[in-house]
Amino acid sequence: MAKKFNSKVYVTLRPSVLDPAGTAVESGLHQLGYQGVENVRIGKYIELTVTADSEESADRQIHQMCDQLLANPVIENYSFDLTPMS
């Protein structure tokens, strides 16, 4: 029987990739007086619900989604949380 799973996907630029948006945010924070902020990186957060026969199947599907569409594997890393729905 198929089950539903909630997933929270986090996509970030690889450390070796320059992040001009992160640099701009860091500069803005410094201008606002937050001098202790450094190494700002901007990413994406995606929530989705997957229906699958098992948690392993849902995990596999989300990995495929990330590799094919949600993240650019050349310049981005991703991670996700997977939680069964009640």
Gaussian input, Z-matrix of N, CA and C with variables (Angstrom, degrees):
# hf/3-21g

backbone

0 1
 N
 C     1     B1
 C     2     B2     1     A1
 N     3     B3     2     A2     1     D1
 C     4     B4     3     A3     2     D2
 C     5     B5     4     A4     3     D3
 N     6     B6     5     A5     4     D4
 C     7     B7     6     A6     5     D5
 C     8     B8     7     A7     6     D6
 N     9     B9     8     A8     7     D7
 C    10    B10     9     A9     8     D8
 C    11    B11    10    A10     9     D9
 N    12    B12    11    A11    10    D10
 C    13    B13    12    A12    11    D11
 C    14    B14    13    A13    12    D12
 N    15    B15    14    A14    13    D13
 C    16    B16    15    A15    14    D14
 C    17    B17    16    A16    15    D15
 N    18    B18    17    A17    16    D16
 C    19    B19    18    A18    17    D17
 C    20    B20    19    A19    18    D18
 N    21    B21    20    A20    19    D19
 C    22    B22    21    A21    20    D20
 C    23    B23    22    A22    21    D21
 N    24    B24    23    A23    22    D22
 C    25    B25    24    A24    23    D23
 C    26    B26    25    A25    24    D24
 N    27    B27    26    A26    25    D25
 C    28    B28    27    A27    26    D26
 C    29    B29    28    A28    27    D27
 N    30    B30    29    A29    28    D28
 C    31    B31    30    A30    29    D29
 C    32    B32    31    A31    30    D30
 N    33    B33    32    A32    31    D31
 C    34    B34    33    A33    32    D32
 C    35    B35    34    A34    33    D33
 N    36    B36    35    A35    34    D34
 C    37    B37    36    A36    35    D35
 C    38    B38    37    A37    36    D36
 N    39    B39    38    A38    37    D37
 C    40    B40    39    A39    38    D38
 C    41    B41    40    A40    39    D39
 N    42    B42    41    A41    40    D40
 C    43    B43    42    A42    41    D41
 C    44    B44    43    A43    42    D42
 N    45    B45    44    A44    43    D43
 C    46    B46    45    A45    44    D44
 C    47    B47    46    A46    45    D45
 N    48    B48    47    A47    46    D46
 C    49    B49    48    A48    47    D47
 C    50    B50    49    A49    48    D48
 N    51    B51    50    A50    49    D49
 C    52    B52    51    A51    50    D50
 C    53    B53    52    A52    51    D51
 N    54    B54    53    A53    52    D52
 C    55    B55    54    A54    53    D53
 C    56    B56    55    A55    54    D54
 N    57    B57    56    A56    55    D55
 C    58    B58    57    A57    56    D56
 C    59    B59    58    A58    57    D57
 N    60    B60    59    A59    58    D58
 C    61    B61    60    A60    59    D59
 C    62    B62    61    A61    60    D60
 N    63    B63    62    A62    61    D61
 C    64    B64    63    A63    62    D62
 C    65    B65    64    A64    63    D63
 N    66    B66    65    A65    64    D64
 C    67    B67    66    A66    65    D65
 C    68    B68    67    A67    66    D66
 N    69    B69    68    A68    67    D67
 C    70    B70    69    A69    68    D68
 C    71    B71    70    A70    69    D69
 N    72    B72    71    A71    70    D70
 C    73    B73    72    A72    71    D71
 C    74    B74    73    A73    72    D72
 N    75    B75    74    A74    73    D73
 C    76    B76    75    A75    74    D74
 C    77    B77    76    A76    75    D75
 N    78    B78    77    A77    76    D76
 C    79    B79    78    A78    77    D77
 C    80    B80    79    A79    78    D78
 N    81    B81    80    A80    79    D79
 C    82    B82    81    A81    80    D80
 C    83    B83    82    A82    81    D81
 N    84    B84    83    A83    82    D82
 C    85    B85    84    A84    83    D83
 C    86    B86    85    A85    84    D84
 N    87    B87    86    A86    85    D85
 C    88    B88    87    A87    86    D86
 C    89    B89    88    A88    87    D87
 N    90    B90    89    A89    88    D88
 C    91    B91    90    A90    89    D89
 C    92    B92    91    A91    90    D90
 N    93    B93    92    A92    91    D91
 C    94    B94    93    A93    92    D92
 C    95    B95    94    A94    93    D93
 N    96    B96    95    A95    94    D94
 C    97    B97    96    A96    95    D95
 C    98    B98    97    A97    96    D96
 N    99    B99    98    A98    97    D97
 C   100   B100    99    A99    98    D98
 C   101   B101   100   A100    99    D99
 N   102   B102   101   A101   100   D100
 C   103   B103   102   A102   101   D101
 C   104   B104   103   A103   102   D102
 N   105   B105   104   A104   103   D103
 C   106   B106   105   A105   104   D104
 C   107   B107   106   A106   105   D105
 N   108   B108   107   A107   106   D106
 C   109   B109   108   A108   107   D107
 C   110   B110   109   A109   108   D108
 N   111   B111   110   A110   109   D109
 C   112   B112   111   A111   110   D110
 C   113   B113   112   A112   111   D111
 N   114   B114   113   A113   112   D112
 C   115   B115   114   A114   113   D113
 C   116   B116   115   A115   114   D114
 N   117   B117   116   A116   115   D115
 C   118   B118   117   A117   116   D116
 C   119   B119   118   A118   117   D117
 N   120   B120   119   A119   118   D118
 C   121   B121   120   A120   119   D119
 C   122   B122   121   A121   120   D120
 N   123   B123   122   A122   121   D121
 C   124   B124   123   A123   122   D122
 C   125   B125   124   A124   123   D123
 N   126   B126   125   A125   124   D124
 C   127   B127   126   A126   125   D125
 C   128   B128   127   A127   126   D126
 N   129   B129   128   A128   127   D127
 C   130   B130   129   A129   128   D128
 C   131   B131   130   A130   129   D129
 N   132   B132   131   A131   130   D130
 C   133   B133   132   A132   131   D131
 C   134   B134   133   A133   132   D132
 N   135   B135   134   A134   133   D133
 C   136   B136   135   A135   134   D134
 C   137   B137   136   A136   135   D135
 N   138   B138   137   A137   136   D136
 C   139   B139   138   A138   137   D137
 C   140   B140   139   A139   138   D138
 N   141   B141   140   A140   139   D139
 C   142   B142   141   A141   140   D140
 C   143   B143   142   A142   141   D141
 N   144   B144   143   A143   142   D142
 C   145   B145   144   A144   143   D143
 C   146   B146   145   A145   144   D144
 N   147   B147   146   A146   145   D145
 C   148   B148   147   A147   146   D146
 C   149   B149   148   A148   147   D147
 N   150   B150   149   A149   148   D148
 C   151   B151   150   A150   149   D149
 C   152   B152   151   A151   150   D150
 N   153   B153   152   A152   151   D151
 C   154   B154   153   A153   152   D152
 C   155   B155   154   A154   153   D153
 N   156   B156   155   A155   154   D154
 C   157   B157   156   A156   155   D155
 C   158   B158   157   A157   156   D156
 N   159   B159   158   A158   157   D157
 C   160   B160   159   A159   158   D158
 C   161   B161   160   A160   159   D159
 N   162   B162   161   A161   160   D160
 C   163   B163   162   A162   161   D161
 C   164   B164   163   A163   162   D162
 N   165   B165   164   A164   163   D163
 C   166   B166   165   A165   164   D164
 C   167   B167   166   A166   165   D165
 N   168   B168   167   A167   166   D166
 C   169   B169   168   A168   167   D167
 C   170   B170   169   A169   168   D168
 N   171   B171   170   A170   169   D169
 C   172   B172   171   A171   170   D170
 C   173   B173   172   A172   171   D171
 N   174   B174   173   A173   172   D172
 C   175   B175   174   A174   173   D173
 C   176   B176   175   A175   174   D174
 N   177   B177   176   A176   175   D175
 C   178   B178   177   A177   176   D176
 C   179   B179   178   A178   177   D177
 N   180   B180   179   A179   178   D178
 C   181   B181   180   A180   179   D179
 C   182   B182   181   A181   180   D180
 N   183   B183   182   A182   181   D181
 C   184   B184   183   A183   182   D182
 C   185   B185   184   A184   183   D183
 N   186   B186   185   A185   184   D184
 C   187   B187   186   A186   185   D185
 C   188   B188   187   A187   186   D186
 N   189   B189   188   A188   187   D187
 C   190   B190   189   A189   188   D188
 C   191   B191   190   A190   189   D189
 N   192   B192   191   A191   190   D190
 C   193   B193   192   A192   191   D191
 C   194   B194   193   A193   192   D192
 N   195   B195   194   A194   193   D193
 C   196   B196   195   A195   194   D194
 C   197   B197   196   A196   195   D195
 N   198   B198   197   A197   196   D196
 C   199   B199   198   A198   197   D197
 C   200   B200   199   A199   198   D198
 N   201   B201   200   A200   199   D199
 C   202   B202   201   A201   200   D200
 C   203   B203   202   A202   201   D201
 N   204   B204   203   A203   202   D202
 C   205   B205   204   A204   203   D203
 C   206   B206   205   A205   204   D204
 N   207   B207   206   A206   205   D205
 C   208   B208   207   A207   206   D206
 C   209   B209   208   A208   207   D207
 N   210   B210   209   A209   208   D208
 C   211   B211   210   A210   209   D209
 C   212   B212   211   A211   210   D210
 N   213   B213   212   A212   211   D211
 C   214   B214   213   A213   212   D212
 C   215   B215   214   A214   213   D213
 N   216   B216   215   A215   214   D214
 C   217   B217   216   A216   215   D215
 C   218   B218   217   A217   216   D216
 N   219   B219   218   A218   217   D217
 C   220   B220   219   A219   218   D218
 C   221   B221   220   A220   219   D219
 N   222   B222   221   A221   220   D220
 C   223   B223   222   A222   221   D221
 C   224   B224   223   A223   222   D222
 N   225   B225   224   A224   223   D223
 C   226   B226   225   A225   224   D224
 C   227   B227   226   A226   225   D225
 N   228   B228   227   A227   226   D226
 C   229   B229   228   A228   227   D227
 C   230   B230   229   A229   228   D228
 N   231   B231   230   A230   229   D229
 C   232   B232   231   A231   230   D230
 C   233   B233   232   A232   231   D231
 N   234   B234   233   A233   232   D232
 C   235   B235   234   A234   233   D233
 C   236   B236   235   A235   234   D234
 N   237   B237   236   A236   235   D235
 C   238   B238   237   A237   236   D236
 C   239   B239   238   A238   237   D237
 N   240   B240   239   A239   238   D238
 C   241   B241   240   A240   239   D239
 C   242   B242   241   A241   240   D240
 N   243   B243   242   A242   241   D241
 C   244   B244   243   A243   242   D242
 C   245   B245   244   A244   243   D243
 N   246   B246   245   A245   244   D244
 C   247   B247   246   A246   245   D245
 C   248   B248   247   A247   246   D246
 N   249   B249   248   A248   247   D247
 C   250   B250   249   A249   248   D248
 C   251   B251   250   A250   249   D249
 N   252   B252   251   A251   250   D250
 C   253   B253   252   A252   251   D251
 C   254   B254   253   A253   252   D252
 N   255   B255   254   A254   253   D253
 C   256   B256   255   A255   254   D254
 C   257   B257   256   A256   255   D255

   B1=1.4485
   B2=1.5293
   B3=1.3145
   B4=1.4630
   B5=1.5302
   B6=1.3212
   B7=1.4631
   B8=1.5183
   B9=1.3269
   B10=1.4626
   B11=1.5230
   B12=1.3261
   B13=1.4597
   B14=1.5189
   B15=1.3173
   B16=1.4632
   B17=1.5150
   B18=1.3195
   B19=1.4556
   B20=1.5195
   B21=1.3223
   B22=1.4602
   B23=1.5199
   B24=1.3415
   B25=1.4595
   B26=1.5256
   B27=1.3303
   B28=1.4621
   B29=1.5279
   B30=1.3317
   B31=1.4578
   B32=1.5295
   B33=1.3244
   B34=1.4625
   B35=1.5243
   B36=1.3192
   B37=1.4554
   B38=1.5295
   B39=1.3042
   B40=1.4680
   B41=1.5290
   B42=1.3152
   B43=1.4720
   B44=1.5214
   B45=1.3239
   B46=1.4661
   B47=1.5306
   B48=1.3414
   B49=1.4624
   B50=1.5306
   B51=1.3338
   B52=1.4543
   B53=1.5221
   B54=1.3299
   B55=1.4643
   B56=1.5345
   B57=1.3456
   B58=1.4672
   B59=1.5287
   B60=1.3258
   B61=1.4682
   B62=1.5269
   B63=1.3152
   B64=1.4585
   B65=1.5191
   B66=1.3312
   B67=1.4628
   B68=1.5254
   B69=1.3371
   B70=1.4668
   B71=1.5270
   B72=1.3232
   B73=1.4639
   B74=1.5254
   B75=1.3104
   B76=1.4706
   B77=1.5301
   B78=1.3162
   B79=1.4678
   B80=1.5228
   B81=1.3186
   B82=1.4604
   B83=1.5165
   B84=1.3143
   B85=1.4647
   B86=1.5293
   B87=1.3360
   B88=1.4653
   B89=1.5233
   B90=1.3366
   B91=1.4656
   B92=1.5251
   B93=1.3136
   B94=1.4659
   B95=1.5311
   B96=1.3193
   B97=1.4541
   B98=1.5117
   B99=1.3111
   B100=1.4665
   B101=1.5266
   B102=1.3240
   B103=1.4659
   B104=1.5252
   B105=1.3102
   B106=1.4544
   B107=1.5228
   B108=1.3265
   B109=1.4709
   B110=1.5223
   B111=1.3346
   B112=1.4625
   B113=1.5237
   B114=1.3001
   B115=1.4749
   B116=1.5265
   B117=1.3233
   B118=1.4668
   B119=1.5266
   B120=1.3162
   B121=1.4618
   B122=1.5261
   B123=1.3010
   B124=1.4576
   B125=1.5338
   B126=1.3143
   B127=1.4608
   B128=1.5154
   B129=1.3248
   B130=1.4655
   B131=1.5264
   B132=1.3188
   B133=1.4654
   B134=1.5219
   B135=1.3220
   B136=1.4667
   B137=1.5217
   B138=1.3339
   B139=1.4640
   B140=1.5139
   B141=1.3211
   B142=1.4684
   B143=1.5171
   B144=1.3247
   B145=1.4617
   B146=1.5160
   B147=1.3222
   B148=1.4666
   B149=1.5198
   B150=1.3169
   B151=1.4676
   B152=1.5208
   B153=1.3298
   B154=1.4592
   B155=1.5240
   B156=1.3247
   B157=1.4662
   B158=1.5260
   B159=1.3409
   B160=1.4544
   B161=1.5236
   B162=1.3273
   B163=1.4612
   B164=1.5330
   B165=1.3221
   B166=1.4600
   B167=1.5220
   B168=1.3220
   B169=1.4601
   B170=1.5291
   B171=1.3266
   B172=1.4676
   B173=1.5250
   B174=1.3313
   B175=1.4646
   B176=1.5222
   B177=1.3117
   B178=1.4690
   B179=1.5341
   B180=1.3437
   B181=1.4636
   B182=1.5264
   B183=1.3215
   B184=1.4649
   B185=1.5226
   B186=1.3321
   B187=1.4673
   B188=1.5313
   B189=1.3282
   B190=1.4655
   B191=1.5228
   B192=1.3390
   B193=1.4678
   B194=1.5226
   B195=1.3254
   B196=1.4649
   B197=1.5256
   B198=1.3263
   B199=1.4669
   B200=1.5236
   B201=1.3388
   B202=1.4593
   B203=1.5263
   B204=1.3556
   B205=1.4601
   B206=1.5251
   B207=1.3104
   B208=1.4670
   B209=1.5233
   B210=1.3195
   B211=1.4661
   B212=1.5225
   B213=1.3199
   B214=1.4528
   B215=1.5301
   B216=1.3333
   B217=1.4602
   B218=1.5285
   B219=1.3215
   B220=1.4593
   B221=1.5268
   B222=1.3456
   B223=1.4661
   B224=1.5284
   B225=1.3399
   B226=1.4629
   B227=1.5286
   B228=1.3165
   B229=1.4640
   B230=1.5240
   B231=1.3127
   B232=1.4580
   B233=1.5154
   B234=1.3114
   B235=1.4601
   B236=1.5167
   B237=1.3262
   B238=1.4584
   B239=1.5168
   B240=1.3254
   B241=1.4567
   B242=1.5195
   B243=1.3126
   B244=1.4621
   B245=1.5068
   B246=1.3456
   B247=1.4554
   B248=1.5299
   B249=1.3322
   B250=1.4687
   B251=1.5138
   B252=1.3350
   B253=1.4712
   B254=1.5205
   B255=1.2974
   B256=1.4736
   B257=1.5053
   A1=109.17
   A2=116.31
   A3=121.68
   A4=110.85
   A5=114.48
   A6=122.00
   A7=108.98
   A8=115.55
   A9=120.70
   A10=109.41
   A11=114.78
   A12=121.90
   A13=109.28
   A14=116.16
   A15=121.26
   A16=108.04
   A17=115.32
   A18=119.19
   A19=109.71
   A20=114.86
   A21=122.65
   A22=106.18
   A23=115.79
   A24=121.82
   A25=108.74
   A26=115.83
   A27=122.69
   A28=107.93
   A29=116.13
   A30=121.36
   A31=107.78
   A32=116.55
   A33=121.39
   A34=110.13
   A35=114.99
   A36=119.29
   A37=109.62
   A38=116.16
   A39=120.20
   A40=108.22
   A41=117.41
   A42=120.05
   A43=113.85
   A44=117.95
   A45=121.39
   A46=113.35
   A47=118.28
   A48=122.18
   A49=109.41
   A50=115.96
   A51=120.39
   A52=110.16
   A53=116.60
   A54=122.36
   A55=109.33
   A56=117.45
   A57=119.58
   A58=112.96
   A59=118.59
   A60=120.53
   A61=110.26
   A62=117.05
   A63=120.94
   A64=111.44
   A65=116.96
   A66=121.69
   A67=110.72
   A68=116.59
   A69=120.54
   A70=111.36
   A71=117.10
   A72=120.48
   A73=110.30
   A74=116.83
   A75=120.42
   A76=110.72
   A77=116.88
   A78=121.01
   A79=110.92
   A80=117.27
   A81=121.62
   A82=112.05
   A83=116.99
   A84=120.41
   A85=110.99
   A86=116.79
   A87=119.92
   A88=110.29
   A89=117.00
   A90=120.80
   A91=111.43
   A92=117.29
   A93=121.48
   A94=111.94
   A95=116.63
   A96=120.03
   A97=115.63
   A98=118.25
   A99=121.88
   A100=109.60
   A101=115.85
   A102=121.20
   A103=113.07
   A104=118.39
   A105=121.90
   A106=114.33
   A107=118.18
   A108=121.93
   A109=109.44
   A110=115.81
   A111=119.66
   A112=109.95
   A113=115.44
   A114=123.02
   A115=112.75
   A116=117.95
   A117=121.84
   A118=109.10
   A119=115.96
   A120=122.87
   A121=107.90
   A122=117.04
   A123=122.49
   A124=108.33
   A125=116.65
   A126=120.80
   A127=111.28
   A128=115.25
   A129=122.17
   A130=108.75
   A131=114.50
   A132=121.93
   A133=107.06
   A134=117.12
   A135=122.37
   A136=108.69
   A137=117.26
   A138=122.18
   A139=108.60
   A140=115.97
   A141=119.58
   A142=110.14
   A143=114.87
   A144=122.38
   A145=107.76
   A146=115.66
   A147=122.01
   A148=108.79
   A149=116.66
   A150=122.06
   A151=107.56
   A152=115.80
   A153=120.49
   A154=109.52
   A155=115.61
   A156=120.86
   A157=112.64
   A158=116.84
   A159=120.56
   A160=109.54
   A161=115.77
   A162=119.80
   A163=110.32
   A164=117.35
   A165=121.25
   A166=110.94
   A167=116.62
   A168=121.04
   A169=110.98
   A170=116.81
   A171=120.77
   A172=109.94
   A173=116.68
   A174=121.73
   A175=110.62
   A176=116.64
   A177=122.26
   A178=110.72
   A179=116.84
   A180=120.86
   A181=111.53
   A182=116.81
   A183=119.77
   A184=110.54
   A185=117.38
   A186=119.24
   A187=110.35
   A188=117.12
   A189=120.74
   A190=111.28
   A191=117.32
   A192=120.96
   A193=110.97
   A194=115.58
   A195=119.74
   A196=110.96
   A197=116.60
   A198=120.47
   A199=112.74
   A200=117.36
   A201=121.01
   A202=114.15
   A203=118.23
   A204=118.46
   A205=114.64
   A206=117.64
   A207=120.20
   A208=113.49
   A209=117.86
   A210=121.91
   A211=109.44
   A212=115.63
   A213=121.23
   A214=106.50
   A215=118.22
   A216=120.65
   A217=114.06
   A218=118.79
   A219=121.59
   A220=110.63
   A221=117.08
   A222=120.16
   A223=114.38
   A224=117.49
   A225=119.88
   A226=111.91
   A227=114.89
   A228=123.31
   A229=107.58
   A230=116.60
   A231=119.49
   A232=110.10
   A233=114.31
   A234=122.25
   A235=106.33
   A236=116.63
   A237=118.51
   A238=110.54
   A239=113.62
   A240=122.54
   A241=106.93
   A242=116.49
   A243=121.90
   A244=108.34
   A245=116.84
   A246=121.80
   A247=109.96
   A248=117.94
   A249=119.75
   A250=110.40
   A251=116.59
   A252=120.84
   A253=108.26
   A254=115.64
   A255=121.36
   A256=110.71
   D1=133.91
   D2=-177.91
   D3=-71.19
   D4=144.47
   D5=178.87
   D6=-123.31
   D7=158.11
   D8=177.31
   D9=-102.26
   D10=141.74
   D11=179.14
   D12=-131.06
   D13=135.26
   D14=172.21
   D15=-89.04
   D16=141.53
   D17=177.03
   D18=-134.30
   D19=139.49
   D20=173.23
   D21=-116.13
   D22=117.33
   D23=-175.55
   D24=-107.04
   D25=132.33
   D26=179.18
   D27=-116.83
   D28=122.24
   D29=-179.22
   D30=-117.93
   D31=126.80
   D32=179.94
   D33=-132.97
   D34=154.14
   D35=175.45
   D36=-68.17
   D37=145.54
   D38=174.91
   D39=-62.03
   D40=148.52
   D41=-178.13
   D42=-56.50
   D43=-29.11
   D44=-178.16
   D45=-79.52
   D46=-7.56
   D47=-177.45
   D48=-95.27
   D49=130.29
   D50=177.01
   D51=-63.64
   D52=145.69
   D53=-177.77
   D54=-126.61
   D55=84.61
   D56=-178.06
   D57=-61.93
   D58=-33.14
   D59=177.47
   D60=-66.50
   D61=-41.63
   D62=177.09
   D63=-63.24
   D64=-40.31
   D65=177.63
   D66=-62.59
   D67=-41.37
   D68=179.03
   D69=-65.30
   D70=-41.83
   D71=178.24
   D72=-65.34
   D73=-42.77
   D74=178.47
   D75=-60.19
   D76=-43.97
   D77=178.14
   D78=-62.08
   D79=-44.06
   D80=177.88
   D81=-61.04
   D82=-41.59
   D83=178.28
   D84=-64.72
   D85=-39.88
   D86=176.88
   D87=-62.28
   D88=-41.79
   D89=178.96
   D90=-63.57
   D91=-28.26
   D92=178.08
   D93=-83.93
   D94=-1.00
   D95=176.17
   D96=102.16
   D97=3.44
   D98=179.54
   D99=-90.39
   D100=73.79
   D101=-174.48
   D102=-71.42
   D103=-20.34
   D104=-178.07
   D105=-81.25
   D106=2.80
   D107=-178.18
   D108=-91.40
   D109=134.70
   D110=176.66
   D111=-151.59
   D112=164.65
   D113=176.87
   D114=57.13
   D115=45.42
   D116=178.66
   D117=-73.25
   D118=130.58
   D119=177.28
   D120=-128.12
   D121=138.23
   D122=-179.40
   D123=-103.31
   D124=139.25
   D125=179.82
   D126=-140.06
   D127=-166.02
   D128=179.21
   D129=-124.22
   D130=147.44
   D131=176.08
   D132=-126.52
   D133=127.40
   D134=-176.16
   D135=-131.03
   D136=130.67
   D137=173.02
   D138=-109.34
   D139=139.57
   D140=176.03
   D141=-153.81
   D142=160.37
   D143=176.28
   D144=-115.98
   D145=132.66
   D146=-178.97
   D147=-120.87
   D148=137.19
   D149=172.19
   D150=-102.52
   D151=125.58
   D152=-177.90
   D153=-150.49
   D154=163.66
   D155=-179.58
   D156=-72.79
   D157=-26.30
   D158=-178.04
   D159=-152.32
   D160=166.87
   D161=177.09
   D162=-64.59
   D163=-36.65
   D164=178.21
   D165=-62.29
   D166=-40.85
   D167=178.30
   D168=-66.41
   D169=-41.90
   D170=177.80
   D171=-63.10
   D172=-43.25
   D173=178.14
   D174=-58.80
   D175=-46.46
   D176=179.77
   D177=-61.69
   D178=-43.49
   D179=179.55
   D180=-61.81
   D181=-42.93
   D182=-178.12
   D183=-68.29
   D184=-39.01
   D185=174.28
   D186=-58.02
   D187=-43.88
   D188=179.57
   D189=-64.07
   D190=-42.55
   D191=178.58
   D192=-60.13
   D193=-43.58
   D194=-179.80
   D195=-65.20
   D196=-44.86
   D197=-179.51
   D198=-65.98
   D199=-32.50
   D200=-174.28
   D201=-93.66
   D202=-28.18
   D203=-172.67
   D204=-143.62
   D205=-46.84
   D206=-169.68
   D207=-72.22
   D208=-27.80
   D209=179.10
   D210=-132.26
   D211=151.48
   D212=173.85
   D213=-97.24
   D214=103.13
   D215=-172.91
   D216=-62.35
   D217=-14.96
   D218=178.54
   D219=-72.49
   D220=-38.17
   D221=-174.56
   D222=-123.12
   D223=-5.39
   D224=-175.48
   D225=-126.34
   D226=149.56
   D227=169.73
   D228=-107.01
   D229=157.84
   D230=175.38
   D231=-141.91
   D232=156.82
   D233=171.01
   D234=-146.02
   D235=162.66
   D236=178.76
   D237=-153.34
   D238=155.24
   D239=172.04
   D240=-106.03
   D241=142.22
   D242=179.30
   D243=-127.72
   D244=123.33
   D245=-176.59
   D246=-129.19
   D247=125.05
   D248=175.68
   D249=-64.17
   D250=140.42
   D251=176.51
   D252=-87.28
   D253=148.12
   D254=179.81
   D255=-73.47

